[in-house]
Amino acid sequence: FARSLCPLFQDSKCQHRQDAISEIDGEIMLLNKEWKIAINRDGLTYMLFDLNDDPEEHENLAGRHKTKAIDDTLRLRILERLQQSQLP
């Protein structure tokens, strides 16, 4: 564990992981440097924040036409992460 984190401490440009994901009661949240998204049990987005423009998360962009492509991309990333985490 410590060996895998050492490059992070030595090089500030080194990235440990692209995003973080959490799940509670069937709802899933994904967070990266630019976006935060949360989906419900049905896979529908109910929270979407642009962390560059709105770091305090005041404007929920979920369901807006202008962010549909971002929403789709992030929901796909959630599915990819869930698939990666499944045991063989």
C-alpha positions as CSV (number, residue, x, y, z in Angstrom):
1,F,0.0,0.0,0.0
2,A,2.7,2.5,1.0
3,R,4.8,1.7,-2.0
4,S,1.9,2.4,-4.3
5,L,1.4,5.9,-2.7
6,C,5.0,6.9,-2.6
7,P,5.0,8.4,-6.1
8,L,2.2,10.6,-5.1
9,F,4.2,12.2,-2.3
10,Q,7.3,12.6,-4.5
11,D,5.5,14.0,-7.6
12,S,2.6,16.4,-7.2
13,K,1.6,15.8,-10.9
14,C,1.2,12.1,-10.2
15,Q,-2.4,10.9,-10.1
16,H,-3.4,8.0,-7.9
17,R,-6.8,7.4,-9.4
18,Q,-9.0,9.1,-11.9
19,D,-12.1,9.2,-9.7
20,A,-13.7,8.0,-6.5
21,I,-17.0,6.1,-6.2
22,S,-19.2,5.3,-3.3
23,E,-22.5,3.5,-2.9
24,I,-25.2,3.6,-0.2
25,D,-28.6,1.9,-0.3
26,G,-28.3,1.4,-4.0
27,E,-27.5,5.0,-4.8
28,I,-24.1,5.7,-6.3
29,M,-21.9,8.8,-6.4
30,L,-18.8,9.3,-8.5
31,L,-16.4,12.2,-8.0
32,N,-13.5,13.4,-10.1
33,K,-11.6,16.6,-10.3
34,E,-14.2,18.2,-12.6
35,W,-17.6,16.6,-11.8
36,K,-19.7,15.1,-9.1
37,I,-22.6,12.9,-10.1
38,A,-25.1,10.8,-8.1
39,I,-27.6,8.3,-9.5
40,N,-30.5,6.6,-7.9
41,R,-31.4,2.8,-7.8
42,D,-33.0,3.2,-11.3
43,G,-29.7,4.6,-12.8
44,L,-31.2,8.1,-13.1
45,T,-29.0,11.1,-12.3
46,Y,-30.4,13.3,-9.5
47,M,-27.2,15.3,-8.8
48,L,-24.7,16.7,-11.2
49,F,-22.2,19.4,-10.2
50,D,-19.5,21.1,-12.3
51,L,-16.8,21.4,-9.6
52,N,-14.7,23.8,-11.7
53,D,-17.4,26.4,-12.0
54,D,-19.3,25.6,-8.8
55,P,-17.0,24.1,-6.2
56,E,-19.5,24.7,-3.4
57,E,-22.2,22.7,-5.4
58,H,-24.9,25.3,-5.5
59,E,-26.2,24.7,-9.0
60,N,-27.5,21.1,-9.6
61,L,-27.1,20.5,-13.4
62,A,-29.0,17.1,-13.4
63,G,-31.5,16.8,-16.1
64,R,-30.4,19.8,-18.2
65,H,-30.0,19.4,-21.9
66,K,-26.6,21.2,-22.0
67,T,-25.0,18.6,-19.6
68,K,-26.6,15.5,-21.1
69,A,-23.3,14.3,-22.8
70,I,-21.4,14.8,-19.5
71,D,-24.2,12.9,-17.6
72,D,-24.0,10.0,-20.1
73,T,-20.2,9.8,-19.9
74,L,-20.2,9.8,-16.1
75,R,-23.0,7.2,-15.8
76,L,-21.0,5.0,-18.2
77,R,-17.9,5.5,-16.0
78,I,-20.0,4.4,-13.0
79,L,-20.9,1.2,-14.8
80,E,-17.3,0.6,-15.8
81,R,-16.1,1.0,-12.2
82,L,-18.8,-1.3,-10.9
83,Q,-17.9,-3.9,-13.4
84,Q,-14.2,-3.6,-12.5
85,S,-15.0,-4.1,-8.8
86,Q,-16.9,-7.4,-9.3
87,L,-15.1,-10.5,-8.2
88,P,-14.5,-13.1,-10.9
